[in-house]
Amino acid sequence: MEQNKFELATFAGGCFWCMVKPFDQMPGIIKVISGYTGGHKENPSYEEVCEETTGHAEAVQIVFDPSIMSYSKLVEIFWQQIDPTDIEGQFHDKGHSYRTAIFYHNEQQRQIAEESKQAVQASGRFDKPIVTEIVPAGTFYPAEEYHQDYYKKNPLRYKMYRKGSGRDDFLKRHWAPKKDEAELSKLTPMQFEVTQNNGTEPPFHNEFWNHKEEGIYVDIVSGQPLFSSKDKFDSSCGWPSFTKPVKESAVQEEIDLTHGMVRTEVRSQEADSHLGHVFNDGPGPTRLRYCINSAALRFIPKDQLEKEGYAEYLALFK
């Protein structure tokens, strides 16, 4: 696609380290850049912005393909990353440089942003007024290189920072999907214990640890596709192991400090089901091992994908 068909979206949501990954992994996103905007000094440095002398906010600028990803969807994702009621900053980062704002690039973006802000206020998710600014976009200055793609360069520090700042806990309280009690009542005791209480089933005594049939594994609660047999391997650990999810946005990763260890928990994006953990001892090139509880999964065989409503995943097996 020609570059002039791409569009820009610019958002400030506190620390820009935390604002890249939620957009970076979505379809239609060409690039996400961390930087500074909304101030009065040319080419400010990180230190100057943090000193609150330039008027800038830490922000991300997104280059996106509007034929794949709509601006309204980007705004929706933005709201789900921030506390829009805090005029002092974001979580433990306080100051004007950590304010929240939508910087619109045209009148259509302004209208979408204003309507979305009204909808968030009317949703009842927050008991205080929405204070996020909606203002015209100005000059955007890319931040220093070490700030770019921080979540990829420093994954453990990134996860610890998010959790320690209070951002993740806040977002879970206000944006976590509502549990469908009817669906939860259909779970077996082990399925409920694993997905709802962060339990772990016995190794080598679970449904899929040695399962080799072609197909996909979906969330037992929501039916969301999570993993493919194409990425399954024998890790000899006694649980199903995968090198990657069917798409990164299908799962969420959180720091798990239980049992005196530092681990990365894996949860499903749609139902917030506990799935298992991811480790760095898998096969190349990523070296990742998604160690998942069978009780969190339902298997859809390749020849049943179309019948079960997962026809688009047949392409994985061609």
N, C-alpha and C positions, 0 to 999 in steps of 0.2 A: 504494500500500500504506500502511496505517496506520502512523504512526510508532512506536506501542508494540510493533510486531512486529519492530522493529530491535533488534540486540544490540550490546554493546560488547566490544572486545578491546583489551588494553593490553600493549605490549611495550617493553622497553628494549634497545637494541642499539648503544650508543655514541652518537655524534653523531646527533641526530635529523634533521639535514638529509638524511642518507643512508637514513633509514628510511621516508620518505613515499612516494616514487615506486614502489617495488616493490609496495605495496598499492594505491596510488591508481588504478592503471590496470587493476585486476582487476574483473571483473563482480561486481555485488552490493555494491560498496563505495559507501557514501553519503558518507562524509567521513573524512578522516585529519587529525588535529590534532597538532601538535607541542607538547610541554609537559613538566611536571615532576611526578614522583610518587615515593612511597616515603620521603618525608622528614618533618620535624617542624615546619617553619615554614610559616605561612600565606602564600599569595601570594608565593612567592620570586621574585626577579628572576634573569635570566640570569647576571649578575655574581656574585650570592650563591651560586648553584648551582655555578658554576665555581670559586669559592673553597673549595668542599668544606666549607661550614659548616652546611648545612641538611639534609644526609642524602638529598637528592633525587637521582634519576637522570633524565637526559634520556630522554624516552620519546615514543611515539606512541600516541594513542588512536583506535581505528578504530570507526566506526559502520557496521554491515554488515547486510545482509538475509540471514538464515540460510537462506531458501528458495532463494537463488541461490548464495551462498558459504558453505561450511561452516567452522566454527571450526577443525576439524582441518586444513583446507587453509591457513588463515591461519597456523597454527602451523608447518606445513611451509614456507611462504614465509619465516617469521621465521628459522628455523634457517639457511636458505640466504643470509642477509644478514650473518651474524656469525661471529666466532671464539668458539665456546662454551667453549673451554678456557682463556681468558685471564681470570684473576681480578683483574688489575690495571687493566683497562679494555678499550679496543678500538683495535687498530692503533696509530697514533702518539698517540692520545688516552688518556692515563693518568689514573687517579683514580677514586674511588668513584662519582662522578656519571656515569661512562661505563661502569658495570658492565652486564652483560646480565641480563635478568629477564623472566619471564612473570608478569604480574599477573592472576590469574584472578578472574572475577566470580561464579562459582557452582561448585558441586561437579562438575558435568559438565565444565566447562572445566578444572578441576584434574586430573581423571582423564585427559582427553585430553592435557593437557600432560605429565603424568608418564609416560604410555605412550609419547608421542612422544620424550621425552628418553631413555628407555631404548632406543628403537629407534635413535636417532642414535648413542648410545654403542656399541651392538652392531653398527653398520654397518661399523665398521673404517675410516671416513673420517678419524678423528682418533686419534693415538697417545697422547693425554693424556686425563685424565678430563674429562667435561663438568661445568662448574662453574656454569652458568647457574641462577639462583635461580627457584623456582616459589613465589610468595607471594601472599597475598590482595591484591586491589586496594584501594587507599585513595583519598583525594581526589586528583583530577587537576587540575593548574593549567595552563591553556593558556599557552604561551610568548608572548612579545611578537610583534606582528604581522609584523615583518620576518623572523621565523623561519618563518612559515607558508608552505607551498608554495615553499620556497627553491629547489628544483630548477627551478621555472617562472620565478621572478623573476630568478635569476642562473644561467642554464644553463651558461655556460662555466666560471664559478668553481666551480660544483657538480661538474662533470665533472673539473676539474683537482684539486679537493680529494679526491674519491674515489680517483683514481689515485695522487695524491701520498701519501695516507695509507697505502697498501698494501692497502686493503680489496679493490679489484677483483682484484688479483693473487692474494690469498689465496682469494677465492671461486672464481676460475677453477681454481685448483689442486685445490680440494676438492670443487667441485660441478659442474664442466664435464661435459657429457654424454660418455660413453665413445664413441669412434669405432667405427663398424661397419665393420670391415675389408672385409667382403664387399661392402658398398655402395660403399666407396671404390674398390675394384678395378674397378668398372664405369665409373668416370669416364674421360673422355678426358684426355689430357695437359694440355690447356688448362683443363678443368674442375677437375682436381686442383690445378694451379698457382694458380688463382684462389682456390678455396675453402679449400685447406689451407695454402698458402704466401703468402697475402695478395697474390697477383699481380694484374696488370691486363691485360686483353685489348686489342688495338688498336682505336682508335675507328673507327667507320664500317665496320669489317670484323668484325662479330659478328652473331649471329642475330637479335636483337630490337631493334636500335637504331631501325629504321624500321617496326617491326611494328605493325599497326593492327587486327588481329582482336579481337573481344570474347572475354574469358575472364579467367582468373587466372594469375598466375605463382607457382610454388611452388619451394621449395628443392630443388635438383637432388639433394641428398644424402638429405634426410629426407622430402620431399614436403609439408612444412609450407607452408600458404598464406601468401604474403608480400605480394603486390601485385595490384591489379586493373587491367584495361585502362581502367576508368572514371576512374582517377587518373593515367593515363599521358599525357604531353604531349611535344611536340617542343621540346627545349631547344637543338638544333643543336650538341650537344657530341659526338655520335657514339656515345653509350651510351644504353640505355633510361633514361628519367627519369620519376619519379613524384612526385606532391605529398604522398603519405602511404602508409604500409603499410595492409593491410586492417584491422589493429588494432595499436595501439602496442606491445602486449606481444609481437608476432610478431618484433620485431627488438630488438637491443641496440645501444646506442651507446657507443663508447669513444674516448677521446682518442688521436689518432695523431700522434706527433711525428717521424715519419720524413721523409726528404728535406728537412730543414730547414724544415718547415712545421708549423703547428698545424691539424689537420683533425679532423673527427669521423667515425670509421669506423663502418660499419653491418655487424652480424653477425646471422645468424639465431639465434633463441632456442633452438630444439631441437637443431640439429646443430652450432652454433657455427661455421657456415660464414662465411668472409669474403664479403661481398656487394659492397661499394663504399664510398661516402662520402655524407654529406648536407651540403648547402650552403644558405646563406640568400639565394640569388639566384633562387628560383623564383617562380611566379605567386602572386597573392593567394588567400586572405587570410593563409595561414601563411607565404608566401614561401619555403617549403622545396622543395629539389630533391634527391630521393634518386637519386643517380647510381649505377646498378647494373650490374655486369658480366652480360652475357647468359649467360656460361658458368656462372654461379651459379644459373641459373633453368631451370625446365621450364615450358612453357606448356600450360594445359588449356583448350581452346576451350569456349565457353559451351554448345554442344550436346553436349559430352562430360562435363560436370561431374557429372551424376548417375551415369553409367556408371563414372566414375573414383573415386566416393566423396566428391565434394565438393558434394552436392546442396544443402546449406544456403547455398552461395554463389550459387545462382541468383537469390536475392532481390536481389542487387546490380544485376541487369539488368532488373528489372521497373519 
